[in-house]
Amino acid sequence: MTAAPSPEPTTPTATAKVTRRDLVDTVTIDGLLGFAAPRTVVGNGAGVVTFLPVVGQVIDVGKSMYRVDDRPAAIVMRGFVPMWRDLSVGVDPGVDVQQLRGNLLELGFGVGKLDGDERRYTTATAAAVRAWQRSVGAVENGKVRLGDVWFSDARVRVSSAPGQVGAAAAGPVLVVTSLQQRVTASLDTTHLDLAVLGREVGLTWPDGSSTSATLTGVSAAARHAAGDGGDASKATVAVDVTPGAQVPYPDGTPVKVILTASRETSLAVPIDAIVAVAGGGFAVEVVTDTGSKRLVPVTLGHAADGWVAVTGEVGDGMSVVVAK
């Protein structure tokens, strides 16, 4: 007696509704906590380091970062352009002189009242510098050497101290940052459209708590690659923790960064409802009111969150077959 042929295996199915909905992309990437705007403080080679601050210490405007030959060095002053030369009477006018004079005036040494061109280092400027040097315990010579002053837009935080007490004040002495906590993470450029500057993102900390933050930076190289059609390279994204809400974790703490983006509302079906059609194209299997089924060609749009946008002869509320 010949055995009956075994039935062909079938794929279990269910149904779902064609739904008008927002498609939300969500990508979670690994990041590390740190601080923004790292800069290296370099000694000018004159003298010996006699004091260094501890890592994490905050240096206020008007205070020195370290000491050389037991005198203050790298005194923090307000300014956006770093020092690049020694300053004394006769140097060419420049923004560095302007920044120095503005700080001296703010500290009460009156150079703004003495002469006209604030970009020139005059004899009156030198006199104000000597008075300031006397007040901070520096050598009173009316000159500001490279390394005596450190221009910054605000107070700074010590990130590391590569210099050593007792060593020559040459090469990198300190690395300082702003007080803004920042998370940096690596993002595949295929998801670069989620990295929109100014967009709110989520951060998940090691204890499981979550906070919101602002995306503040995306590497230029990654943006260029994406403009050329994109590839599998990585973009570096920077996320600033909300100012005033510093988290109690050290530098290098791992953080989960959650990027999301909501697409405009469209008709969508579960991705598992899409059927590849012989000869090319896609379709969904629509279930009619009588329970019969028919393939309806569709054009696929954006996919996110397990759903895909579709256009074609489908309408909101239609039932479609979904493979389990």
Sine and cosine of phi, psi and omega as CSV:
sin_phi,cos_phi,sin_psi,cos_psi,sin_omega,cos_omega
0.00,0.00,0.78,-0.62,-0.04,-1.00
-0.99,0.16,0.75,-0.67,0.00,-1.00
-0.95,0.30,0.56,-0.83,0.05,-1.00
-0.93,0.36,0.62,-0.78,0.01,-1.00
-0.89,0.45,0.59,-0.81,0.03,-1.00
-0.93,0.36,0.61,-0.79,0.03,-1.00
-0.92,0.39,0.56,-0.83,0.05,-1.00
-0.91,0.41,0.64,-0.77,-0.01,-1.00
-0.90,0.43,0.58,-0.82,0.03,-1.00
-0.87,-0.49,0.46,-0.89,0.03,-1.00
-1.00,0.00,0.83,-0.56,0.03,-1.00
-0.84,0.54,0.64,-0.77,-0.03,-1.00
-0.76,-0.65,0.29,-0.96,0.14,-0.99
-0.63,-0.78,-0.04,-1.00,0.05,-1.00
-0.83,-0.56,0.40,-0.92,0.08,-1.00
-0.59,-0.81,0.30,-0.95,-0.01,-1.00
-1.00,-0.05,0.63,-0.77,0.24,-0.97
-0.91,0.41,0.81,-0.58,-0.16,-0.99
-0.79,-0.62,0.64,-0.77,0.13,-0.99
-1.00,0.02,0.90,-0.44,-0.13,-0.99
-0.43,-0.90,0.32,-0.95,0.17,-0.99
-0.98,0.19,0.64,-0.77,0.08,-1.00
-0.98,-0.20,0.88,-0.48,-0.10,-0.99
-0.95,-0.31,0.89,-0.45,0.11,-0.99
-0.99,0.14,0.71,-0.71,0.09,-1.00
-0.71,-0.71,0.81,-0.58,0.05,-1.00
-0.77,-0.63,0.76,-0.65,0.06,-1.00
-0.94,-0.35,0.81,-0.59,-0.03,-1.00
-0.80,-0.60,0.34,-0.94,-0.02,-1.00
-1.00,0.01,0.74,-0.67,0.03,-1.00
-0.76,-0.65,0.13,-0.99,0.03,-1.00
-0.78,-0.62,0.66,-0.75,0.00,-1.00
-0.99,0.16,0.65,-0.76,0.09,-1.00
-0.37,-0.93,-0.44,-0.90,0.04,-1.00
-0.77,-0.64,0.45,-0.89,-0.10,-0.99
-0.98,0.18,0.32,-0.95,0.16,-0.99
0.83,0.56,0.83,0.56,0.06,-1.00
-0.93,0.38,0.66,-0.75,0.04,-1.00
-0.63,-0.78,0.57,-0.82,-0.01,-1.00
-0.99,-0.14,0.78,-0.62,0.06,-1.00
-1.00,-0.04,0.88,-0.47,-0.08,-1.00
-0.95,-0.30,0.75,-0.66,0.06,-1.00
-0.96,0.26,0.41,-0.91,-0.05,-1.00
-1.00,0.00,0.05,1.00,0.08,-1.00
1.00,0.00,-0.14,0.99,-0.02,-1.00
-0.99,-0.10,0.86,-0.50,0.08,-1.00
1.00,-0.06,-0.03,-1.00,-0.06,-1.00
-0.87,-0.49,0.67,-0.74,0.04,-1.00
-0.93,0.37,0.83,-0.56,-0.01,-1.00
-0.91,-0.41,-0.13,0.99,0.06,-1.00
-0.37,-0.93,0.66,-0.75,0.10,-1.00
-0.75,-0.66,0.59,-0.81,0.05,-1.00
-0.97,0.24,0.27,-0.96,0.04,-1.00
-1.00,0.10,0.44,-0.90,0.05,-1.00
-0.88,0.47,0.72,-0.69,-0.04,-1.00
0.99,-0.12,-0.22,0.97,0.00,-1.00
-0.94,0.35,0.62,-0.78,0.03,-1.00
-0.98,-0.19,0.79,-0.62,-0.01,-1.00
-0.97,-0.25,0.88,-0.48,-0.03,-1.00
-0.98,0.19,0.36,-0.93,0.10,-1.00
-0.86,0.50,0.73,-0.68,-0.03,-1.00
0.99,-0.10,-0.16,0.99,-0.01,-1.00
-0.97,-0.26,0.44,-0.90,0.01,-1.00
-1.00,0.06,0.51,-0.86,0.01,-1.00
-0.99,0.16,-0.61,0.79,-0.01,-1.00
-0.47,-0.88,0.01,-1.00,-0.01,-1.00
-0.81,-0.59,0.59,-0.81,0.05,-1.00
-0.81,-0.58,0.79,-0.62,-0.08,-1.00
0.79,0.62,0.60,0.80,0.01,-1.00
0.87,0.49,0.48,0.88,0.11,-0.99
-0.82,-0.58,0.45,-0.90,-0.07,-1.00
-0.91,0.42,0.63,-0.78,0.06,-1.00
-0.72,-0.69,0.44,-0.90,0.03,-1.00
0.78,0.62,0.84,0.55,0.05,-1.00
-0.95,0.30,0.79,-0.61,-0.08,-1.00
-0.96,0.27,0.82,-0.58,0.10,-0.99
-0.77,-0.64,0.40,-0.92,-0.02,-1.00
-0.96,0.26,0.74,-0.68,0.03,-1.00
0.16,-0.99,0.43,-0.90,-0.03,-1.00
-0.97,-0.25,-0.30,0.95,0.00,-1.00
-0.97,-0.26,0.82,-0.57,-0.02,-1.00
-0.94,0.34,0.36,-0.93,0.10,-1.00
-0.93,0.37,0.63,-0.78,0.04,-1.00
-0.74,-0.67,0.06,1.00,-0.06,-1.00
-0.35,-0.94,0.24,-0.97,0.16,-0.99
-0.97,0.26,0.53,-0.85,-0.01,-1.00
-0.87,-0.48,0.76,-0.65,0.06,-1.00
-0.32,-0.95,0.10,-0.99,0.01,-1.00
-0.85,0.53,0.77,-0.64,0.04,-1.00
0.98,-0.22,-0.19,0.98,0.04,-1.00
-0.94,0.35,0.39,-0.92,0.03,-1.00
-0.88,0.47,0.56,-0.83,0.06,-1.00
-0.84,0.54,0.54,-0.84,-0.01,-1.00
-0.21,-0.98,0.21,-0.98,-0.01,-1.00
-0.93,0.37,-0.46,0.89,0.05,-1.00
-0.90,0.43,-0.65,0.76,0.08,-1.00
-0.90,0.45,-0.69,0.72,0.02,-1.00
-0.85,0.52,-0.69,0.73,0.01,-1.00
-0.90,0.43,-0.69,0.72,0.01,-1.00
-0.87,0.50,-0.75,0.67,-0.02,-1.00
-0.88,0.47,-0.64,0.77,0.03,-1.00
-0.88,0.47,-0.64,0.77,0.03,-1.00
-0.93,0.37,-0.67,0.75,0.03,-1.00
-0.87,0.49,-0.65,0.76,0.04,-1.00
-0.90,0.44,-0.68,0.73,0.01,-1.00
-0.90,0.44,-0.55,0.84,0.00,-1.00
-0.99,0.14,-0.05,1.00,0.10,-0.99
0.99,-0.12,0.37,0.93,-0.03,-1.00
-0.98,-0.21,0.16,0.99,0.32,-0.95
0.90,0.44,0.35,0.94,-0.05,-1.00
-0.93,0.38,-0.37,0.93,-0.01,-1.00
-0.92,0.39,-0.30,0.95,-0.04,-1.00
-1.00,-0.09,-0.07,1.00,-0.20,-0.98
-0.99,-0.11,-0.58,0.81,-0.05,-1.00
-0.42,-0.91,0.12,-0.99,-0.20,-0.98
-0.99,0.13,-0.90,0.44,-0.17,-0.99
-0.97,0.24,0.95,-0.32,-0.08,-1.00
-0.96,0.29,-0.14,0.99,0.03,-1.00
-1.00,-0.06,0.00,1.00,-0.05,-1.00
-0.96,-0.26,0.65,-0.76,0.03,-1.00
-1.00,-0.04,1.00,-0.09,-0.10,-1.00
-0.99,-0.11,0.05,-1.00,0.07,-1.00
-0.90,0.44,-0.54,0.84,0.07,-1.00
-0.91,0.40,-0.61,0.79,0.07,-1.00
-0.88,0.47,-0.69,0.72,0.00,-1.00
-0.88,0.48,-0.63,0.78,0.02,-1.00
-0.90,0.43,-0.65,0.76,0.04,-1.00
-0.91,0.41,-0.61,0.79,0.04,-1.00
-0.90,0.44,-0.67,0.74,0.01,-1.00
-0.88,0.47,-0.65,0.76,0.02,-1.00
-0.90,0.43,-0.65,0.76,0.03,-1.00
-0.92,0.39,-0.68,0.74,0.02,-1.00
-0.87,0.49,-0.62,0.78,0.04,-1.00
-0.89,0.46,-0.62,0.79,-0.07,-1.00
-0.95,0.32,-0.46,0.89,-0.05,-1.00
-0.98,-0.22,-0.07,1.00,0.01,-1.00
1.00,0.07,0.35,0.94,0.05,-1.00
-1.00,0.00,0.18,-0.98,0.07,-1.00
-0.90,0.43,0.78,-0.62,-0.08,-1.00
-1.00,0.02,0.99,0.11,0.00,-1.00
-0.84,-0.54,0.00,1.00,0.02,-1.00
0.96,0.29,0.16,0.99,0.00,-1.00
-0.87,-0.50,0.53,-0.85,0.06,-1.00
-0.89,-0.46,0.93,-0.38,-0.02,-1.00
-1.00,0.09,0.39,-0.92,0.11,-0.99
-0.85,0.53,0.84,-0.55,-0.05,-1.00
0.97,-0.25,-0.30,0.95,0.03,-1.00
-0.94,0.33,-0.56,0.83,-0.08,-1.00
-0.81,-0.58,0.57,-0.82,0.05,-1.00
-0.82,-0.58,0.94,-0.35,-0.02,-1.00
-0.99,0.15,0.74,-0.67,0.01,-1.00
-0.52,-0.85,0.43,-0.90,0.00,-1.00
-0.98,0.22,-0.17,0.98,0.01,-1.00
-0.22,-0.98,-0.03,-1.00,0.06,-1.00
-0.88,0.47,0.34,-0.94,-0.12,-0.99
-0.81,-0.58,0.27,-0.96,0.02,-1.00
-0.87,-0.50,0.69,-0.72,0.00,-1.00
-0.98,0.21,0.86,-0.51,-0.01,-1.00
-1.00,-0.08,-0.63,0.77,0.06,-1.00
-0.36,-0.93,0.28,-0.96,-0.04,-1.00
-0.74,-0.67,0.99,0.13,0.01,-1.00
-0.93,0.37,-0.33,0.94,0.06,-1.00
-0.96,0.28,0.18,-0.98,-0.01,-1.00
-0.73,-0.69,0.67,-0.74,0.12,-0.99
-0.89,0.45,0.75,-0.66,-0.03,-1.00
0.99,-0.11,-0.17,0.98,0.03,-1.00
-0.99,-0.11,0.27,-0.96,0.04,-1.00
-0.89,0.45,0.59,-0.80,0.01,-1.00
-0.98,0.17,0.90,0.43,-0.03,-1.00
-0.74,-0.67,0.51,-0.86,0.00,-1.00
0.96,0.29,-0.20,-0.98,-0.03,-1.00
-0.88,0.47,0.81,-0.59,0.02,-1.00
-0.96,-0.30,-0.71,0.71,0.00,-1.00
-0.66,-0.75,0.39,-0.92,0.26,-0.96
-0.88,-0.48,0.81,-0.58,-0.04,-1.00
-0.84,-0.54,0.38,-0.93,0.02,-1.00
-0.72,-0.69,0.08,-1.00,0.20,-0.98
-0.97,0.24,0.03,-1.00,0.04,-1.00
-1.00,-0.01,0.05,1.00,0.00,-1.00
-0.98,0.18,0.90,-0.44,0.08,-1.00
-0.95,0.33,0.65,-0.76,-0.08,-1.00
-0.61,-0.79,0.65,-0.76,0.09,-1.00
-0.96,-0.28,0.77,-0.63,0.09,-1.00
-0.92,-0.38,0.60,-0.80,-0.06,-1.00
-0.53,-0.85,0.31,-0.95,0.00,-1.00
-0.96,-0.29,0.79,-0.61,-0.07,-1.00
-0.84,-0.55,0.75,-0.66,0.07,-1.00
-0.89,0.45,0.69,-0.72,-0.06,-1.00
-0.91,0.41,-0.24,0.97,0.09,-1.00
-0.92,0.38,-0.31,0.95,0.04,-1.00
-0.95,-0.31,0.29,0.96,-0.11,-0.99
-0.90,0.44,-0.40,0.92,0.01,-1.00
-0.92,0.40,-0.27,0.96,0.06,-1.00
-0.99,0.13,-0.30,0.95,-0.08,-1.00
-1.00,-0.02,0.98,0.20,-0.02,-1.00
-0.98,-0.19,0.84,-0.55,-0.03,-1.00
-0.85,0.53,0.70,-0.71,0.01,-1.00
1.00,0.04,-0.14,0.99,-0.02,-1.00
-0.97,0.23,0.60,-0.80,0.07,-1.00
-0.97,0.24,0.70,-0.72,0.05,-1.00
-0.80,-0.60,0.21,-0.98,0.03,-1.00
-0.97,-0.25,0.55,-0.84,0.07,-1.00
-0.82,-0.57,0.74,-0.67,0.07,-1.00
-0.91,-0.41,0.84,-0.54,-0.10,-0.99
-1.00,-0.02,0.22,-0.98,-0.06,-1.00
-0.84,0.54,-0.46,0.89,0.00,-1.00
-0.99,0.10,0.06,1.00,0.02,-1.00
1.00,-0.03,-0.15,0.99,0.03,-1.00
-0.96,0.26,0.36,-0.93,-0.05,-1.00
-0.77,-0.64,0.53,-0.85,0.12,-0.99
-0.65,-0.76,0.25,-0.97,0.10,-1.00
-0.99,-0.15,0.38,-0.93,-0.01,-1.00
-0.46,-0.89,0.05,-1.00,-0.07,-1.00
-0.88,-0.47,0.76,-0.66,0.07,-1.00
-0.96,0.27,0.87,-0.50,-0.11,-0.99
-0.89,-0.46,-0.12,0.99,-0.03,-1.00
-0.34,-0.94,0.57,-0.82,0.11,-0.99
-0.66,-0.75,0.73,-0.68,-0.08,-1.00
-0.86,0.50,0.68,-0.73,-0.03,-1.00
-0.89,0.45,-0.59,0.81,-0.02,-1.00
-0.88,0.48,-0.63,0.78,0.00,-1.00
-0.94,0.35,-0.62,0.78,0.03,-1.00
-0.89,0.45,-0.62,0.78,0.01,-1.00
-0.91,0.42,-0.68,0.73,0.00,-1.00
-0.89,0.46,-0.66,0.75,-0.01,-1.00
-0.91,0.41,-0.59,0.81,0.03,-1.00
-0.92,0.39,-0.40,0.92,0.03,-1.00
-1.00,0.02,0.19,0.98,0.02,-1.00
0.92,-0.38,-0.14,0.99,0.07,-1.00
0.99,0.15,0.45,-0.89,0.11,-0.99
-0.44,-0.90,-0.21,-0.98,-0.09,-1.00
-1.00,0.01,0.19,0.98,0.01,-1.00
-0.94,0.33,0.19,-0.98,-0.08,-1.00
-0.96,-0.26,0.60,-0.80,0.13,-0.99
-0.98,-0.22,0.61,-0.80,0.12,-0.99
-1.00,-0.07,0.84,-0.54,0.02,-1.00
-0.92,-0.38,0.57,-0.82,0.01,-1.00
-0.88,-0.47,0.72,-0.69,-0.05,-1.00
-0.80,-0.60,0.86,-0.51,0.00,-1.00
-1.00,-0.01,0.80,-0.60,0.10,-0.99
-0.93,0.38,0.60,-0.80,-0.06,-1.00
-0.81,0.59,0.82,-0.57,0.00,-1.00
-0.83,0.56,0.65,-0.76,0.01,-1.00
1.00,0.08,-0.08,1.00,-0.02,-1.00
-0.85,-0.52,0.74,0.67,-0.06,-1.00
-0.89,0.46,0.65,-0.76,-0.03,-1.00
-0.99,-0.11,0.54,-0.84,-0.11,-0.99
-1.00,0.08,0.81,0.59,0.02,-1.00
-0.83,-0.56,0.54,-0.84,-0.02,-1.00
-0.97,0.23,0.22,-0.98,0.11,-0.99
-0.82,0.58,0.62,-0.78,0.04,-1.00
1.00,0.03,0.03,1.00,0.04,-1.00
-0.91,0.40,0.76,-0.65,0.04,-1.00
-0.95,0.32,0.66,-0.75,-0.04,-1.00
-0.69,-0.72,0.64,-0.77,0.13,-0.99
-1.00,0.01,0.79,-0.61,0.02,-1.00
-0.95,-0.31,0.82,-0.57,-0.06,-1.00
-0.93,-0.36,0.92,-0.40,0.02,-1.00
-0.98,-0.22,0.73,-0.68,0.03,-1.00
-0.71,-0.70,0.44,-0.90,0.08,-1.00
-0.48,-0.88,0.74,-0.68,0.00,-1.00
-0.98,-0.19,0.81,-0.59,0.04,-1.00
-1.00,0.07,0.29,-0.96,0.00,-1.00
-0.92,0.39,0.46,-0.89,-0.05,-1.00
-0.86,0.50,0.69,-0.72,0.03,-1.00
-0.43,-0.90,0.27,-0.96,0.11,-0.99
-0.93,0.36,0.72,-0.70,-0.06,-1.00
-0.58,-0.81,0.42,-0.91,0.08,-1.00
-0.74,-0.68,0.35,-0.94,0.12,-0.99
-0.86,0.51,0.59,-0.81,-0.02,-1.00
-0.84,0.54,-0.55,0.83,-0.03,-1.00
-0.95,0.30,-0.04,1.00,0.07,-1.00
-1.00,0.02,-0.16,0.99,-0.07,-1.00
-0.99,0.17,0.72,-0.69,0.00,-1.00
-0.88,-0.47,0.76,-0.65,0.09,-1.00
-0.98,0.20,0.74,-0.67,-0.06,-1.00
-0.99,-0.14,0.68,-0.74,0.05,-1.00
-0.84,0.54,0.72,-0.70,-0.03,-1.00
1.00,-0.02,-0.09,1.00,0.05,-1.00
0.93,-0.37,0.45,-0.89,0.02,-1.00
0.99,-0.12,0.00,-1.00,-0.06,-1.00
-0.69,-0.73,0.32,-0.95,0.00,-1.00
-0.46,-0.89,0.22,-0.98,0.21,-0.98
-0.85,-0.53,0.49,-0.87,0.02,-1.00
-1.00,-0.10,0.96,-0.29,-0.08,-1.00
-1.00,0.05,0.68,-0.73,0.07,-1.00
-0.99,-0.15,0.86,-0.51,-0.04,-1.00
-0.99,0.17,0.10,-0.99,0.01,-1.00
-0.89,0.46,-0.46,0.89,-0.01,-1.00
-1.00,0.06,-0.04,1.00,0.01,-1.00
1.00,-0.08,-0.10,1.00,0.05,-1.00
-0.97,0.23,0.26,-0.96,-0.05,-1.00
-0.80,-0.60,0.55,-0.83,0.05,-1.00
-0.53,-0.85,0.56,-0.83,0.03,-1.00
-0.99,0.13,0.75,-0.66,0.03,-1.00
-0.87,-0.50,0.87,-0.49,0.02,-1.00
-0.89,0.46,0.63,-0.78,0.04,-1.00
-0.67,-0.74,0.40,-0.92,0.14,-0.99
-0.96,-0.28,0.75,-0.66,-0.07,-1.00
-1.00,0.05,0.60,-0.80,0.10,-0.99
-0.91,-0.41,-0.63,-0.78,-0.06,-1.00
-0.96,0.30,0.63,-0.78,0.04,-1.00
-0.92,-0.39,0.66,-0.75,0.04,-1.00
-0.26,-0.96,0.55,-0.83,0.13,-0.99
0.85,0.53,0.52,0.86,0.03,-1.00
0.99,0.11,0.05,1.00,0.01,-1.00
-0.85,-0.53,0.35,-0.94,0.03,-1.00
-0.66,-0.75,0.67,-0.74,0.04,-1.00
-0.95,0.31,0.63,-0.78,0.00,-1.00
-0.71,-0.70,0.53,-0.85,0.16,-0.99
-0.76,-0.65,0.50,-0.87,-0.04,-1.00
0.55,-0.83,-0.38,-0.93,-0.04,-1.00
-1.00,0.07,0.84,0.54,0.07,-1.00
-0.79,-0.62,0.46,-0.89,-0.04,-1.00
-0.70,-0.71,0.32,-0.95,0.00,-1.00
-0.85,0.53,0.78,-0.62,0.04,-1.00
1.00,-0.10,-0.20,0.98,0.06,-1.00
-0.88,0.47,0.53,-0.85,0.07,-1.00
-1.00,-0.05,0.70,-0.71,0.06,-1.00
-0.77,-0.64,0.46,-0.89,-0.01,-1.00
-0.98,0.19,0.70,-0.71,0.01,-1.00
-0.82,-0.57,0.79,-0.61,0.06,-1.00
-0.94,0.33,0.72,-0.70,0.01,-1.00
-0.98,0.21,0.00,0.00,0.00,0.00
